[in-house]
Amino acid sequence: MTRILILTDYRGTFYSTARTKHGLCTMDLDKVTAYLRRAGLEPEVVRFADLDLSDSLHGVPVLYTSSEDRGLHYKSWIEDLVLALETAGAHIIPGYRYLRAHHNKVMMEALRAQLFPQDARRLGTRTFGTFEELAATELDGPWPKVLKAAYGAGSQFVARAADRHELLRTARALSHTPDRGEAVREHGRRLLRRDHHARSLHRQKFLVQAMVPGLTGDFKVLRMGERYYTLYRRNRPGDFRASGSGDFDFHDMAGVDREALLDYAERVSDILGTPLTSLDIGYDGADFHLFEFQCVHFGTVTAENSTGYHIRVGGQWRHVEEECDIEAVFCEAIVGHLRRSGPALPRPSQQAATPTRSATLRPLNY
C-alpha cells in the first residue's frame, strides 16, 4: 500500500466539522483512515510534535491540519514543520503557500494578486505592516473602504471607513501591538534622542481594499473534489458583513444565476489547483468578486448542512440530492487528487476496512 501521513494538532484534531466529537470540532479520524485504506492507501496518524523530519518522506503524501489561534503562535510552528516537509520533497496537500494564506488575509491577498490579477485590480487591495506606512500613503479609488486584520474569522477585525480620517483612526487601533515595556522604552528614546528614528508600536499587519457597494450578502462555495456545495449568506442586520451572520440559505440565490456562480467557482478553484477549496464570492449585478479563499482547515457547514451537491457531467451542471458524509467526501477528494497528480495508487479494495469507533462506511466514487 501507498503510505500517507496525517498530521494532527496537540489536541488530536484534524480539520474541522460542523459537529463536535468529544467536545472538539474535528473530523472522525477513524472514518478518514478507513476510507483511505479502502482506496489502497496506508494512513499513518501522527501528532506534529511527534513528526520525525529525519525520516525519508520524499514523495510521501501528507495531509495536515492548521490552527486559528489568535496571534498565529501555534500556527507559526505548524508552518515551520510543513515548509520543512515540503523542502524534503514530501507531497504536501495543499502546498505550503496555502497553509501560509490560511487565517492570514495578507498572504491570501499576495496570492490573489498573482493568481487572480483582475479580481485584485477591481478591489485595489493594499497591505501594510505598520500603521505609519498607511499614514504615509495616499490611497486611490472611491470611499468607503474596508479594513481587515490579517487574522480573524467570522468578520472579526473587519471594519468600514467612510473617509481617510476614519480609516486612519480605525487602522491605528486595528494594528496596535500592545507591549507596555516596549512603549515606555520607545517613549524615552523619543524624549532623549533628537535623531531617534521612531519604531512603530502598531505592527499588526492589515489590508485596505475597496468596498463593493450594494451587496445584501455573499455566497459560500465549497469545492471538494468534483463536488460543489453552495449557500447564500445574508448580511448582518444594518451591517455590510455577511461572514459570521449565521443567516444562511441553501436555496435562495438572491437573483443570481446558479450555473454562472458555479462556472466562476470552478474557474477559480481550477487555478488554485487544490482538492479542497472554500470560496467567499460576491456579485454586484455585473461581475463576480472573489472576496476570500481558503484551501485547508475551513468550515464545512456549507457541505454538512446541505441537501446535495452540484457536479459537472457532460459539460452541464447537475444537482445530486445527498446527505453529506464529510469524511467520505473529504477522502474522495484527496484520493481523486492523488490519482491525478500524485503517486500511482493500487485499485480500491472491494472490502471496507472496519473503523474502530465509526458508523457504517458509505460507498465512495473512487
Helices and strands as residue ranges (DSSP letters): E 2-8, H 29-38, E 41-47, G 48-50, E 61-64, G 70-72, H 73-87, E 91-93, H 96-101, H 105-115, H 117-123, E 126-128, H 131-135, E 145-149, E 158-161, H 164-174, H 180-192, E 206-210, E 217-224, E 227-234, E 248-249, H 258-272, E 276-283, E 288-294, H 301-304, E 308-313, E 316-321, H 326-341
